[in-house]
Amino acid sequence: MSHPLNQTLPDSYTIGRITITPNIILAPMAGVTDSIFRRMVLQIGGCGLVSTEMTNSASVSPKALKRHHLLDYLPEERPLTMQLSGNDPDLVAQAACMVEELGADILDINCGCPSPKVTGGGHGASLLRDLPKMSRVIKAVRAAVTIPITLKFRAGWDEQSLNYLETARVAEDAGVAAIALHPRTREQGYKGSADWSRIAEVKRHVRIPVIGSGDVTTAEAALQRLATTGVDGVMIGRGAMVNPWIFLQIAQLRRGEQPFEPSAIDKLDLLLRYIAMCRAEMPERLALNKLKQLIGQFSVGLPGSAVLRASIQRSATITGAQEHLEAFFAAYVEAELV
Ligand SMILES: Cc1cc2nc3c(=O)[nH]c(=O)nc-3n(C[C@H](O)[C@H](O)[C@H](O)COP(=O)(O)O)c2cc1C
């Protein structure tokens, strides 16, 4: 029997002519959702769309791409969103053309990044303070490419200037095909909690598909969000770093199946596969940094994992880090067996 929440829940939505199914998607995360992470999530299953990390439009040129690899991908990741930041309409439009040429299926414009490095340049959440400019950027991109454009944004710059409804309407009028809202403000960063009633309000306010993002960390919560807010899709970010199986678990819960619960061996296997993929595709120093970032979230909640995180952070080589992981999980497997 399917899950009771699933009776009337949508399981897909469309962006332009592209059907996103299932409607549970991976949030873009700078430093995390590179091609390797995206493929790892897609291989597990249950994820309907993935996105590149945010890329500054000014750094999208053949020469720059050879250096930063942020827009590298493999065909099996499609449909693929590529996300750009920027605030100069011509420059973003130029980058958008390049992104279309690279094979992106969807182009996403970032209007949510709270980092001072990004907002300082007028990019990311900074555009929430200048909606006419945001509109000009969208329109310039629309005129330059044929792929659909989406917008990812926050609820406003701060609590005194909440403008998510207006932002959603301006974006819709400028021609975006879908929007994704992370309902914190720029000032909040990641503090407090994501207020999904704002996402539900946006859904009632526009005709285009609305995706909700923020604090979804369990399969049950994802279905609850779909059921109670009317959103077209749910985006999962940090929850996928802690538990890359979450997309699969949501699909299983929908079908009325018992969601897969990874054992210690499954977790170690996944980490070793991740390390192997990183080592094959990047220099050791970068692979080690990637592992350090993933383990910071992935190990949260595992008994004794603070010690593991500290020893991985101190590791100077990927082999050393792998030894710590294997020792930690060996003890964990034993504990699971007793
Ligand atoms: C490490 C990290 C990097 C992020 N990078 C991006 C990014 O490049 N582009 C973007 O639109 N949002 C970015 N976000 C925001 C997420 O996409 C998401 O909206 C936010 O984390 C809330 O969802 P969550 O609670 O499921 O993580 C990032 C978040 C984190 C934690």
The ligand as a MOL file (V3000), in Angstrom:
LIG
                    3D

  0  0  0     0  0            999 V3000
M  V30 BEGIN CTAB
M  V30 COUNTS 31 33 0 0 0
M  V30 BEGIN ATOM
M  V30 1 C 27.8480 24.2470 1.7180 0
M  V30 2 C 26.6850 24.8980 1.0320 0
M  V30 3 C 26.8620 25.4610 -0.2130 0
M  V30 4 C 25.7870 26.0580 -0.8960 0
M  V30 5 N 25.9800 26.5420 -2.1570 0
M  V30 6 C 24.9130 26.9950 -2.8660 0
M  V30 7 C 25.0650 27.3660 -4.2310 0
M  V30 8 O 26.1420 27.2630 -4.8290 0
M  V30 9 N 23.9690 27.8350 -4.8750 0
M  V30 10 C 22.7340 27.9410 -4.2590 0
M  V30 11 O 21.7670 28.3650 -4.8880 0
M  V30 12 N 22.5780 27.5780 -2.9750 0
M  V30 13 C 23.6160 27.0980 -2.2880 0
M  V30 14 N 23.4330 26.6620 -0.9990 0
M  V30 15 C 22.0800 26.6850 -0.4210 0
M  V30 16 C 21.3680 25.3510 -0.6670 0
M  V30 17 O 21.1520 25.1320 -2.0340 0
M  V30 18 C 20.0210 25.2770 0.0850 0
M  V30 19 O 19.1160 26.2100 -0.4550 0
M  V30 20 C 20.1790 25.5500 1.5820 0
M  V30 21 O 21.3060 24.8580 2.1040 0
M  V30 22 C 18.9240 25.1160 2.3560 0
M  V30 23 O 18.6340 23.7760 2.1090 0
M  V30 24 P 19.0880 22.5630 3.0800 0
M  V30 25 O 18.5920 22.8750 4.4610 0
M  V30 26 O 18.4020 21.3710 2.4540 0
M  V30 27 O 20.5670 22.4820 3.0460 0
M  V30 28 C 24.5010 26.0980 -0.2920 0
M  V30 29 C 24.3420 25.5410 0.9760 0
M  V30 30 C 25.3960 24.9420 1.6290 0
M  V30 31 C 25.1670 24.3240 2.9890 0
M  V30 END ATOM
M  V30 BEGIN BOND
M  V30 1 1 1 2
M  V30 2 1 2 3
M  V30 3 2 2 30
M  V30 4 2 3 4
M  V30 5 1 4 5
M  V30 6 1 4 28
M  V30 7 2 5 6
M  V30 8 1 6 7
M  V30 9 1 6 13
M  V30 10 2 7 8
M  V30 11 1 7 9
M  V30 12 1 9 10
M  V30 13 2 10 11
M  V30 14 1 10 12
M  V30 15 2 12 13
M  V30 16 1 13 14
M  V30 17 1 14 15
M  V30 18 1 14 28
M  V30 19 1 15 16
M  V30 20 1 16 17
M  V30 21 1 16 18
M  V30 22 1 18 19
M  V30 23 1 18 20
M  V30 24 1 20 21
M  V30 25 1 20 22
M  V30 26 1 22 23
M  V30 27 1 23 24
M  V30 28 2 24 25
M  V30 29 1 24 26
M  V30 30 1 24 27
M  V30 31 2 28 29
M  V30 32 1 29 30
M  V30 33 1 30 31
M  V30 END BOND
M  V30 END CTAB
M  END
